[in-house]
Amino acid sequence: MKRDWTFGQRVGAGFAVMVALSVALGVVAIYALQAVVESKDAVIAGSAQNLVDGQRLDASVEWKTAASRGYLLTQGPQHLEQMGEARREFFAVLQRLRAGSTGEEARRLLGDIERLEAAHQEATDRAVAARRGAGGLEAAVRIVDDEVFPRRSALRTAVEGYVTHEEQRLERARQAASRTASLSVGLLSSMVALALLFASAVAILLTRALGQQVGSAVGQVQSSSAELQAAANQQATGARQQATAMTEINTTINELLATSRQIAESAQRVAAVAGETAAAARSGTSIVERATESIGGIRRQVDLIVAQMLDLGRKSQQIGSVVEIVGELAEQTNILAVNASIEAAGAGEAGRRFAVVADEIRKLADRVGSSMKDVRTLVEDVRGAVNTTVMTTEGGSKAVDAGTRQFTDVAAAFGQIAALVSTTTEVAREIELSTKQQASAVEQVNVAVANVAQTTKETEASAGQTLQTASQLTGLSRDLLRLIRPQAAA
Amino acid sequence: MTADPLAEKLEELRRAFDESFTRPAAGDDEEVEHLLAVRVGSQAYAVRLAEVRGLHPAKRIIAAPTREPAFLGLAGLRGTVVPVFGLAALLGHEAGRAPAWIILPAGREDVALAFEGYEGHWTVPRSQLLAARCDATDEVPVVRFAADSRPLLDVAAAVATLRRRVATAAIPEERET
């Protein structure tokens, strides 16, 4: 038996074999029954009919004899007719017997009967004729006694012989029919035994194959039911967790709804504030433009300051040059005074007063030189201050430039702010609209979540039912396995 | 309110100039000594004005070949060409930078002595001239003026020393000739 046959195929194949065996058994039984019936029919229709016809032969002979006697006694023509009728029946029966007899012995016996009946008829005819003749009744009685009776006895004996022959043939036919029936019974018994053996073999094979297949399937069903049970457990747990999560989601969605409404209100306020901001930005733009103009004026003034300070630096440098000249003159004056003092000392008394003047001149030159140092220091300070001022002013100029650029940037930024605020207003309105739509959507989601929560509860109940079903399935598979493999189930 | 220091300075100069005309004529000049504060190399000295015939800036000194290390060259002063000797080399100091001033010794010496710095003209009471300690072979007086104190350079002695060195250097050459 193929291993990849299905359960139905295997059961169908088993039933097909059993049906084939039953058909064969039925055919054999029908054949045997027909054989028995035919043999019995042959016994009944052939031998029994022949036996009855044999008796009828004797009866028709007896009827002819009685009719002949009646004629001999009464000489009534009706007796002659009866004799003729009896004789016709005799020949009809004899003809049927010849048709139904197949054996040589039967034909020979029937020939003897026909010949003896002819002799009997010939004696009877002579007795009838004697009765009609001159001898009358006596002659007729003698003939009857002398010829008709012996011939009648011979005829009866021949008929009895035929009957005996037929009875023997009937007995043989009955025995042959009985043997045929016994043979049929034996054949049927053999077929039944063979069918039982084959059915037992098929049953064993089917039991083994189906036991393995169904046992494997039941094992898989058992493991699957266990997995289904675990899955149902998980599903139930998940459904409970999902129900809890749905509750939390419902709460969160309610909070989200409230938040969306707050956002919508905030968006309205943002739109209002953005409008005010746009107005302020436009005002700021004009202010920045005026400030830019002011800074341009400051820049021009700073440029003038820088030019003046550079001129002041050049002039202080010229002052330094003049101071250098004055200092040098003072030094030369000092030298001259020293030399004048020397010359005055050399002039003796006449140079004394000149020495005094020279000394005063020298002192004055010393002081001028000292003062020139101070002036040089001051001029250096002035030049340093001018340089610092120029650098600072240039820094201020750069700062003004940077400020101008920054103000330009600020103006551009104000423009951008105005544009962005306009965009912000639009966006805030869109946010408001979107938030309202969002709130509506959240309400729908809330309804949907409620439905989902209900579905989750139903799922939880369904999971419980599934779990129960899985448990029942596990029990059923265990019972089924016990039915198939008691030792395995135990 | 603080006054302008420059204006104060100017006022002080003006007052000193005016006071110079109001002071009486100088009396006994024997009590003071006129000195030139100079710097030879890195050393400060005082030179009596009486020992000097003239003070001039050393504007141009023309170098000339010589074996005397103190000889710097020739310079033209008031139409006269004079040899210039460095005081730093004469006094045994390191010269440092180039000499900026020249003095002509008193008398009829036709030499000029160059030094590095001229620091001023001092009028010092003679009481400020202190004798040096006698622990050295050369007795050099010391001048003290205000917080400054420096040795008094004897110009005549320096010229004599120079003359001796020049004479000592010239004798072998004469003998050779």
Interface residues (C-beta under 8 A of the other chain):
Chain A: N334 I335 A337 V338 N339 S341 I342 A345 G346 R352 R353 V356 D359 E360 R362 K363 L364 D366 R367 V368 S371 D374 V375 L378
Chain B: P5 L6 K9 L10 E12 L13 A16 F17 S20 A25 A26 D29 H34 L36 L49 A50 V52 R53 G54 L55 H56 P57 G120 H121 T123
